[in-house]
Amino acid sequence: MLAFITWNPDVIAFSIGPLDVRWYGLCWIVGLMLVYMLEHRLYKEQRIPEEQFDPLFMYCFFGILIGARLGHCLFYEPDYYLTRPLQMILPARPDAAGNWHFTGYEGLASHGGTLGLMLALWLFVRKTGLNIMRVLDNIAIVTPVCACAIRIGNLMNSEIIGKPTDLPWAFVFEHVDQLPRHPGQLYEALCYALFFLIHWACYRLMPRRVGTGFYFGLCLTLIFTARIFIEYTKENQVAFENGMPFNMGQLLSVPFVLLGLYCMFGGRLCKKLAEK
């Protein structure tokens, strides 16, 4: 047992008066701010006018948040939330006595967040007139930074835990049980950090490929291929997945991998969009 890592952090990072700032929310904010700064740098290097960049952060923030929330509600707990639609949008839940308590958004799905981001960027393109493939490629280069930060937030929350294992780097999530488990959140965070370095290096070597769909495809392919394999180390999130040969995270990842490969290898639609 001494070889394993005992994990029992407080979910509260710090408090300001009555306001508790949770590690998970803090990781989201840090991830989004890093993406904002890196994306701003890309737009400056590509000499895209400042006024076309300014609204991007708000589009991305609300697109990811709304998409991730609806994705969790509809993909993982449809029976519960479709009968309680108000709870999809409120960061609160009632207790057994019917009293409401602020909980924050406890269910967020990365697949839904990706779909929400793609829709938000389409709306952003309609407003700014930028080429959609250039916008998608630029955001894809830096997206793994935010994905990494979010998974660190999951780790701090001791959620999305892995299956039991006797590997020496196993985590004992004391908020959950006393079993040593795969730190699936950490696996994903490390992968996403590596993917960002790969994206940034490729961009420095091949800046002219921005706008072709290559980086958008590379991002989807790397992230969701990793997700398919890492899911084998993780516990299922909801009970209905237990009887499935592949869990929901794996099934939802397949279309993104296929779309990523299509964009990377010069799909006709990507070429047409790049020419507009």
N, C-alpha and C positions, 0 to 999 in steps of 0.2 A: 504493500500500500504506500510505502514511503516513496516509491518511484513515480507515483502519479502526482498530478498537479491538482491540489485542492482549490476549487474556484467558488468563492462566496462573496463577491463584491456587493456593496450597497448600490442599488439601482439609481440612487440619488447622487448626482455629481456634487451639487452644492445648493444652498438655499439662499434666496434673497427675500428676507421677511417671510411672509406666508407662502411665497412661491418656491416650489421645489423644481429644480432643473435636473431632469433625468439624463443619464449618460446616453440613452438611445436618441433622444431629441437633440442633444448636443452633437452627437456624431452626424446626424442628418445635416445640421446647420454647418458644421465644419466641412463635410463633404461637398455640399452645395456651394459654399463660398470658395473652396479650392477650385471647383469646376468653373465657377464664374471668373476667377482670376486667370486661370489657364486659357479659358475660351476667349477672354478679352485680349490676351496676348496673341492668340492665333488670328483674331480679326484684325488686330493692328498690323501684324506681319503681312497679312494678305491685303492690306489697305482697303478694308471694308469700312465705309463711313460709320462714325460713332453713333449717329442717330438710328442706324439700322441694327446696331448691337444693343442699344439701351433696353428695349422691351424683352430681350431674350430671357433674362433671368426669371421674370414673373411667369412667362409662358411655361418655362421648364418646371418651375416650382409647383405651380398648380396642376400642370399636366401629370407630373410624377405622383404627386400626393393623391389626387383624385383617382388616377388610374390604379395606383397601388391599393388604395382602399377598396374600390369597387372590385378589383381583381380578387382580393381575398374574400370578400363577401360572396361573390358570384361563383368563384372557382372552388373554394374550400368549404364554405358554410352556407350554401344557397337555401337550404331548408329553414335555417334560422333567420337569415336576414331578409329573405323575400316575404316573410310574414311580419317582419319588423323593419320596414324600409327606412324609418326615421333614424334607426341606429346605424345605418350605413354612413350617414353624414355627421352625426353628433359624436364628439369625443367623450361620450359618457354612457354609462349603462345603469339600469335599475337593479337593485338588489332584490332578495326574495320578498321583502316587505313592500316593494314598489318605490323605494326612495332612490333617486338618481345620484350617481357619484361620478365625478370627473375621473376618467381613466386614460385620456389620450387615445390615439388611434392604435389599439393593441393588435390589430390585424392588418398587415400591409404585404402585398404580394409583388415580387419583382417582375413577374411576367405582365401583370396589370400595369405596373409602373412604366414598363417599356412601351406598351401599347399607348398609354396616356401621353408619354413623352413624344411618341411619333405623331400622334394627333395634334398635340400642342405645337410641334415644329411645323406641321402643315399649315396651321392657322397663322403662325409667325411668318411663314413664307408668303402667305396671301397678303399680309399686312405690309411687309417690307419690300416684296418684289425680288428677293434674293433667289438664286437658283437652289432648288430644294436638295439636290444631291450635295452641293457645297455645304449647306447647313447641316445635313445629316452626317457628312464625313467629319466636319469640324467637331460636332458634339460627340461623335463616337470616339474620337481620339482621346478625349478626357473623361468620358463617362466611367471607366473603371475606377477612377479615383473616388467618386461618390459611392459606387457599389462597394468598394473596400471599406469605406467609413461606415456604411450602413451595417455591414456584417460585423464589424467591431462592436457596433451598438447592440446587435443581437447577442454577441458574446457577453457583453456587460449585463444584459438582461437575463442571461442563462436560458435563452430560448432557441428554438430550432436545434435541439440537441442531437448528438450522434448516438449510434448504437453502442451497446456495451463492448468493450475491448480490453485486452490485457497489454496493449502497447505501452511502452514507458512514457510516452507523451500524452497519455489519456488524461482527460479532465474529470474530476469528481465535482459535478454540479450540485453543491449542497442545497441549493434552493429546490432541487428536483428530487434527488435521492442520493444514496451513497455508492452508486455504481460508477466505476471508471468508464468513460465514454469517449468516442471520437469527438474532437472539437471541430465539428463540421463547419461552424461559422468561421473559425480560424483558417481552415483549409481554403474556404472561398475567399476570405480577405487576402490571403497570401497570393492566391491565383490572380485576383483582380489587380493587386499591386504590380505583379509581374506583367500582366497584360498591358497596363498603362505604360510601363517602360518599353515594351515591344512596340506599342502604338507610336510613342514619342520618337523612338529611334527610326521607325519606318517613315514617319513624317519628315524627319530631318534628312533622310536619304532620298525620299521620293515625294517632295512637296507638290509636284505637279499632278499627283494622283488624287489630290483633294478635289472633289467635284465629280469624280467618276463613279462613286459608290463603293470604292475599294475599302476605305476605312470603316464605313458603316457596315459592310459585309464582314470585315475582319473582326470587328467588335462583337457582332451577333454570334459569329461562328465560335470564337474563343470562349466567350462568357457562357453561352448556353451548352456548348460541348462539355465544358468543365462542370457545369451544373448537372448534366446527365450522369456523369461518373461520380461526382461527390454525393449525389443523392443516395447512392448505395451504402454510404457510411452513416446516413442520417435516419432518425426515427420518422415514421410517417406523421404528418401534422394533424390529420383527422382520421377518424375510425374507418370511414368507407374505403380508404386507400389500402387497408390491410389485406383485402382479398384480391387486389389487383397485381398483375405481373410487373407493371411499371407504375410508379406513383404519379400523382398529378403534376409534380414539378418536372418530372422527366417527360411526360406526355406533352406538356405545354412548351417544353424546350425544343422539341423536334421541329415545329414549323419555323421557329426563329433560326435554327441552324440551317435549314434548307434555304430560307430567304437570304441568310448571310452568304452562303456558298454561291447562290445565284448572283448576288450583287458583286462579290469578289471577282468572279470570272466573267464579267462583262455581259450580263443579261441585256437583252434588247431594250427592255423597258427602262433600265438604268441609263443606257446610252441616250435614249430619247429625252429623258428628264435632264440629263447632263447638258444636252445641247440647247435647252430652252433658256 
